[in-house]
């Protein structure tokens, strides 16, 4: 469950209604709605902010939140590359700079382990797909 107090902490004395909408409605109700996963919400939020050209501290916050919500460095790189074609190259370039700081690289041993696992999975998928879709195998044997 996400609990946010930034609105009340920073603006509560100036604009209690805005603080309420930020902390209680946006982060209290919307972010905690179980219809979408926190990871999906993070991806949507980052995409929207970059699409609007918002590359300030709010994007940094949401990049850090995305990491906490399970978005990996590789996924973020793919997300930002995809966004670049729709939201503009300069927006994505600015976001890459921020994401690199929020998502440091994995230790070398972990990267190698992931690479080996990915290679094994890819090989297994290719050989299974080839074996199961061979045209000379009768349908009853598949």
C-alpha positions in Angstrom: 0.0 0.0 0.0 1.3 3.4 -1.0 1.2 6.1 1.7 2.2 9.6 0.5 2.6 12.7 2.7 4.5 15.1 0.4 1.4 17.2 -0.3 0.6 17.7 3.3 4.2 18.1 4.3 5.0 20.7 1.6 1.7 22.4 0.8 -0.7 21.5 3.6 -0.5 25.0 5.2 -0.8 26.8 1.8 -3.3 24.5 0.0 -4.9 21.8 2.1 -7.2 20.8 -0.7 -4.4 20.2 -3.2 -2.5 18.3 -0.5 -5.6 16.1 0.1 -6.0 15.4 -3.7 -2.3 14.6 -4.0 -1.8 12.4 -0.9 -5.3 10.9 -0.3 -6.9 10.7 -3.7 -4.0 10.3 -6.2 -1.6 8.3 -4.1 -4.1 6.9 -1.6 -6.9 5.8 -3.9 -5.7 5.8 -7.5 -2.2 4.2 -6.9 -3.7 1.6 -4.5 -6.5 0.5 -6.9 -5.8 -3.2 -7.4 -7.0 -3.1 -11.1 -3.5 -2.3 -12.3 -0.3 -3.4 -10.7 2.1 -0.9 -9.2 4.6 -1.8 -11.9 2.1 -1.1 -14.6 1.1 2.2 -13.0 4.8 3.2 -12.8 5.3 2.5 -16.5 2.2 4.5 -17.4 3.2 7.4 -15.2 6.8 7.6 -16.5 5.5 7.4 -20.1 3.0 10.2 -19.5 5.5 12.5 -17.8 8.0 12.0 -20.5 5.4 12.4 -23.2 4.5 15.8 -21.7 8.2 16.8 -21.5 8.3 16.7 -17.7 11.8 15.7 -16.8 12.1 17.3 -13.4 12.2 15.9 -9.8 8.7 14.3 -10.3 10.2 12.1 -13.0 13.1 11.2 -10.8 10.7 10.3 -8.0 8.6 8.1 -10.4 11.8 6.4 -11.9 12.8 5.5 -8.3 9.3 4.3 -7.6 9.3 2.2 -10.8 12.5 0.5 -9.7 10.9 -0.3 -6.3 7.8 -1.5 -8.2 9.9 -4.1 -10.1 10.8 -2.3 -13.4 14.3 -3.5 -14.2 17.1 -1.5 -15.8 16.7 -3.5 -19.1 12.9 -2.9 -19.1 13.4 0.8 -18.4 15.9 1.1 -21.3 13.4 -0.6 -23.6 10.5 1.6 -22.3 12.5 4.8 -22.9 13.6 3.7 -26.3 10.0 3.0 -27.3 8.8 6.3 -25.8 11.5 8.2 -27.8 9.6 7.5 -31.1 6.3 8.8 -29.7 7.2 11.5 -27.2 10.3 12.9 -28.8 14.0 12.2 -28.8 15.0 15.1 -26.6 12.4 14.0 -23.9 13.7 10.4 -23.9 17.3 11.6 -23.9 16.7 13.6 -20.8 14.8 10.7 -19.2 17.7 8.3 -20.0 20.1 10.6 -18.1 17.8 10.5 -15.1 17.1 6.8 -15.3 20.8 5.9 -15.3 21.2 7.6 -12.0 18.0 6.0 -10.5 18.8 2.5 -11.8 22.5 1.7 -11.3 23.8 -1.4 -13.2 23.7 -4.8 -11.6 26.9 -6.4 -10.3 28.8 -8.2 -13.0 28.1 -11.7 -11.6 24.3 -11.0 -11.6 24.4 -9.8 -15.2 26.3 -12.9 -16.4 23.9 -15.2 -14.6 20.9 -13.4 -16.2 22.6 -13.6 -19.6 23.1 -17.4 -19.2 19.5 -17.9 -18.1 18.2 -15.8 -20.9 20.4 -17.7 -23.5 19.2 -21.0 -22.1 15.5 -19.9 -22.2 15.8 -18.5 -25.7 17.4 -21.8 -26.9 14.7 -23.9 -25.2 12.0 -21.8 -26.8 13.5 -22.0 -30.2 14.0 -25.8 -30.1 10.5 -26.3 -28.6 8.9 -24.1 -31.2 10.8 -25.8 -34.0 9.9 -29.3 -32.7 6.2 -28.5 -32.2 5.6 -26.7 -35.5 7.4 -29.1 -37.8 5.1 -29.6 -40.9 6.1 -33.3 -41.3 4.9 -34.3 -37.8 1.4 -35.6 -37.9 -1.1 -33.5 -35.9 -2.0 -36.4 -33.6 1.7 -36.6 -32.5 2.0 -33.0 -31.5 
